[in-house]
Amino acid sequence: MVATHDWLDHYKNSTLSSLPKISLDHRSIMLKLEKIKKKHCPFKFENMWMTHGEFKNRISEWWQLKVVGKTMFRLTKNLDDVKRNLKI
């Protein structure tokens, strides 16, 4: 047995196949696992960023980028841009 029923239930889109025989006494197997989606991690502001000398200038720079749309769309887009830049 290569996998339990619980394992197979958990990884439904995975495949297991035997490869061509290379030696006389065994065959190799190939296990292809499904891609596991990353969970969404909420943005978390770090207070230590405030101590960086360029932090306020960078935020101002990123916030000034022109976004076209309604007010709530512009706010959301600006926040996303700041978040993306902070994660780099």
Stockholm file with secondary structure:
# STOCKHOLM 1.0

chainA/1-88         MVATHDWLDHYKNSTLSSLPKISLDHRSIMLKLEKIKKKHCPFKFENMWMTHGEFKNRISEWWQLKVVGKTMFRLTKNLDDVKRNLKI
#=GR chainA/1-88 SS CCSCHHHHHHTTTCEEEECCCCSSSCCCEEEECCCCCCCCCCCCCCGGGGGSTTHHHHHHHHHTSCCCSCHHHHHHHHHHHHHHHHHC
#=GC SS_cons        CCSCHHHHHHTTTCEEEECCCCSSSCCCEEEECCCCCCCCCCCCCCGGGGGSTTHHHHHHHHHTSCCCSCHHHHHHHHHHHHHHHHHC
//
